[in-house]
Amino acid sequence: VLGKKFFKADNLLQIRFGGRDIPYDDHFRVYLTSKMSNPHYTPEVSIMLTIVNFTVTFEGLEEQLLGDVILEECPKIEETRSKLIYEISDFQKQLKHIADRILELLAKASEETILEN
């Protein structure tokens, strides 16, 4: 199933599974779960999957609960906190854009023009 080895038979898309030919539906999805905290898959399997890690950390849970308490007790502070988080995210994007632009200018500059910009 993971290898998506389909074939057409009787004008239907089918897949061989357990020695039987089964009609395949494009809307079919398979979800696998594991109790392992950090499961390891071979590279061949990993490229065929989308791995989602739902691990809950103590720090993440603490931050989420603190946000809920602050929202209940002091909504103005939580509003300010949320606004600051968005601003920090925007500033980080701007910083990355500026750094990329500087690297681009340095890559294109010659020895004579490097100090002009």
KOLMAR-77415 format. One line per field, with one value per residue: residue number from 0; residue in one letter; x, y, z negated of N, C-alpha, C in turn. Coordinates in pm, whole numbers, always signed. Layout:
BEGIN
k	(NUM;...)
r	(A;...)
nc1	(X;...)
nc2	(Y;...)
nc3	(Z;...)
cac1	(X;...)
cac2	(Y;...)
cac3	(Z;...)
cc1	(X;...)
cc2	(Y;...)
cc3	(Z;...)
//
This chain:
BEGIN
k	(0;1;2;3;4;5;6;7;8;9;10;11;12;13;14;15;16;17;18;19;20;21;22;23;24;25;26;27;28;29;30;31;32;33;34;35;36;37;38;39;40;41;42;43;44;45;46;47;48;49;50;51;52;53;54;55;56;57;58;59;60;61;62;63;64;65;66;67;68;69;70;71;72;73;74;75;76;77;78;79;80;81;82;83;84;85;86;87;88;89;90;91;92;93;94;95;96;97;98;99;100;101;102;103;104;105;106;107;108;109;110;111;112;113;114;115;116)
r	(V;L;G;K;K;F;F;K;A;D;N;L;L;Q;I;R;F;G;G;R;D;I;P;Y;D;D;H;F;R;V;Y;L;T;S;K;M;S;N;P;H;Y;T;P;E;V;S;I;M;L;T;I;V;N;F;T;V;T;F;E;G;L;E;E;Q;L;L;G;D;V;I;L;E;E;C;P;K;I;E;E;T;R;S;K;L;I;Y;E;I;S;D;F;Q;K;Q;L;K;H;I;A;D;R;I;L;E;L;L;A;K;A;S;E;E;T;I;L;E;N)
nc1	(+83;+194;+388;+239;+167;-12;-250;-432;-736;-1010;-1091;-1066;-886;-663;-518;-278;-315;-230;-231;-463;-661;-766;-1007;-906;-947;-920;-953;-874;-709;-447;-372;-121;-29;+188;+314;+562;+800;+982;+979;+1172;+1227;+1323;+1510;+1393;+1127;+1054;+1049;+813;+614;+426;+532;+412;+473;+335;+424;+407;+553;+677;+734;+593;+329;+309;+335;+104;-101;-48;-103;-381;-467;-385;-538;-791;-769;-639;-715;-618;-338;-282;-367;-181;+50;+1;+1;+266;+398;+323;+443;+716;+748;+703;+922;+1134;+1097;+1145;+1412;+1534;+1480;+1628;+1889;+1918;+1909;+2142;+2337;+2291;+2363;+2635;+2729;+2704;+2866;+3164;+3521;+3580;+3335;+3230;+3229;+3066;+2789)
nc2	(-119;+126;+160;+217;+50;+18;-118;-148;-309;-444;-187;-54;+91;-96;-273;-506;-691;-882;-1108;-1084;-912;-587;-333;+4;+315;+660;+828;+694;+669;+597;+573;+548;+471;+505;+395;+450;+692;+813;+701;+509;+494;+330;+493;+436;+380;+614;+813;+762;+835;+1068;+1199;+1279;+1436;+1422;+1483;+1593;+1847;+1940;+2214;+2328;+2262;+2396;+2664;+2688;+2646;+2858;+3071;+3035;+3082;+3348;+3470;+3437;+3569;+3819;+3961;+4171;+4167;+3919;+3972;+4167;+4008;+3818;+3989;+4076;+3836;+3793;+4021;+3969;+3745;+3862;+4040;+3858;+3743;+3968;+4015;+3784;+3823;+4059;+3967;+3773;+3942;+4096;+3897;+3830;+4070;+4081;+3856;+3930;+4148;+4314;+4342;+4613;+4742;+4658;+4803;+5017;+4987)
nc3	(+0;-82;+112;+330;+550;+797;+1032;+1340;+1386;+1541;+1602;+1363;+1094;+911;+632;+517;+234;-33;+129;+271;+517;+482;+522;+560;+399;+460;+246;+25;-284;-510;-849;-1082;-1412;-1697;-2010;-2079;-2182;-2013;-1728;-1493;-1154;-852;-589;-342;-403;-535;-333;-209;-378;-580;-864;-1176;-1474;-1780;-2030;-2361;-2539;-2861;-2891;-2676;-2743;-2986;-2900;-2744;-2933;-3109;-2939;-2913;-3176;-3215;-3017;-3125;-3374;-3328;-3063;-2903;-2928;-2811;-2553;-2477;-2494;-2290;-2070;-2077;-2020;-1752;-1640;-1690;-1529;-1276;-1270;-1270;-1019;-859;-926;-824;-551;-505;-565;-364;-142;-182;-156;+111;+241;+171;+301;+567;+588;+696;+637;+647;+614;+374;+135;+187;+157)
cac1	(+0;+281;+459;+140;+183;-147;-263;-569;-801;-1154;-1106;-1062;-755;-661;-391;-268;-295;-250;-258;-591;-674;-869;-1027;-845;-1018;-827;-977;-825;-597;-413;-306;-55;+13;+288;+332;+703;+815;+1059;+996;+1272;+1194;+1431;+1492;+1302;+990;+1031;+1015;+677;+522;+429;+542;+369;+510;+243;+482;+378;+662;+635;+741;+483;+205;+313;+307;-36;-184;-25;-180;-524;-489;-372;-654;-905;-747;-599;-722;-538;-201;-275;-380;-49;+143;-26;+46;+413;+440;+309;+545;+844;+747;+722;+1059;+1222;+1084;+1215;+1555;+1576;+1477;+1742;+2011;+1923;+1941;+2283;+2416;+2276;+2445;+2775;+2762;+2709;+2959;+3304;+3612;+3574;+3205;+3178;+3210;+2977;+2653)
cac2	(+0;+244;+172;+258;-34;+0;-164;-137;-433;-417;-41;-5;+95;-198;-297;-642;-685;-1014;-1207;-1058;-785;-507;-203;+115;+442;+772;+894;+607;+717;+508;+642;+455;+534;+431;+438;+485;+837;+858;+584;+523;+422;+331;+600;+393;+394;+754;+896;+731;+871;+1197;+1167;+1389;+1410;+1490;+1477;+1709;+1875;+2010;+2358;+2365;+2253;+2505;+2789;+2688;+2664;+2994;+3158;+3023;+3149;+3492;+3513;+3442;+3665;+3951;+3950;+4276;+4119;+3812;+4037;+4227;+3897;+3764;+4089;+4072;+3712;+3818;+4119;+3899;+3662;+3951;+4090;+3750;+3732;+4084;+3992;+3683;+3887;+4152;+3886;+3716;+4052;+4128;+3789;+3842;+4183;+4043;+3757;+3997;+4261;+4294;+4399;+4758;+4796;+4595;+4902;+5124;+4965)
cac3	(+0;-89;+239;+430;+668;+850;+1170;+1391;+1424;+1563;+1604;+1225;+1031;+807;+563;+465;+89;-93;+233;+338;+588;+417;+587;+486;+403;+446;+118;-82;-365;-621;-959;-1173;-1537;-1772;-2148;-2095;-2188;-1897;-1641;-1388;-1032;-754;-491;-235;-453;-571;-218;-165;-486;-645;-1005;-1261;-1612;-1871;-2164;-2445;-2631;-2983;-2868;-2588;-2820;-3084;-2830;-2702;-3052;-3156;-2850;-2946;-3305;-3194;-2940;-3217;-3482;-3277;-2916;-2838;-2923;-2710;-2422;-2452;-2471;-2156;-1974;-2076;-1951;-1608;-1601;-1688;-1408;-1162;-1274;-1228;-873;-802;-946;-726;-420;-498;-558;-229;-50;-201;-94;+256;+284;+156;+404;+697;+585;+733;+537;+655;+573;+253;+29;+229;+106)
cc1	(+88;+354;+369;+159;+45;-139;-409;-617;-951;-1183;-1112;-918;-758;-522;-392;-231;-327;-284;-390;-586;-793;-884;-972;-926;-917;-841;-930;-706;-572;-335;-248;-13;+113;+293;+476;+717;+891;+1081;+1097;+1232;+1313;+1407;+1393;+1156;+959;+994;+875;+572;+529;+425;+508;+399;+419;+294;+453;+496;+607;+632;+626;+350;+196;+278;+161;-129;-170;-103;-328;-556;-484;-491;-777;-890;-721;-599;-637;-392;-185;-286;-246;+53;+126;+24;+198;+465;+432;+415;+683;+855;+770;+865;+1159;+1216;+1159;+1366;+1608;+1581;+1597;+1874;+2027;+1963;+2088;+2371;+2410;+2363;+2594;+2818;+2779;+2816;+3098;+3391;+3604;+3445;+3153;+3151;+3112;+2836;+2658)
cc2	(+125;+267;+216;+182;-73;-58;-153;-276;-403;-267;+20;-6;-3;-210;-440;-632;-820;-1120;-1189;-924;-709;-376;-92;+241;+554;+843;+810;+670;+613;+590;+537;+532;+445;+484;+476;+637;+892;+739;+611;+435;+429;+444;+562;+409;+541;+841;+871;+779;+1019;+1166;+1292;+1350;+1491;+1486;+1607;+1727;+1950;+2161;+2406;+2364;+2366;+2638;+2799;+2712;+2805;+3094;+3154;+3096;+3300;+3546;+3528;+3554;+3808;+3948;+4054;+4232;+4010;+3869;+4099;+4120;+3840;+3859;+4089;+3948;+3731;+3917;+4053;+3813;+3747;+4004;+3982;+3730;+3846;+4064;+3890;+3743;+3980;+4074;+3823;+3821;+4090;+4023;+3795;+3956;+4151;+3946;+3823;+4106;+4221;+4359;+4552;+4814;+4742;+4694;+5012;+5109;+4949)
cc3	(+0;+42;+353;+561;+719;+990;+1209;+1431;+1432;+1553;+1464;+1175;+914;+747;+510;+317;+30;+9;+306;+409;+530;+492;+497;+507;+379;+312;-1;-152;-474;-723;-1053;-1297;-1608;-1914;-2176;-2093;-2068;-1804;-1530;-1271;-937;-655;-381;-277;-480;-452;-166;-265;-518;-794;-1085;-1405;-1703;-2015;-2238;-2540;-2752;-2960;-2780;-2660;-2922;-3018;-2789;-2822;-3109;-3070;-2881;-3077;-3288;-3115;-3029;-3319;-3431;-3124;-2843;-2825;-2817;-2570;-2382;-2419;-2330;-2048;-1963;-2003;-1800;-1560;-1593;-1563;-1283;-1155;-1230;-1077;-804;-812;-846;-585;-402;-486;-420;-127;-60;-135;+58;+310;+275;+265;+541;+704;+631;+626;+535;+597;+440;+141;+66;+174;-44)
//
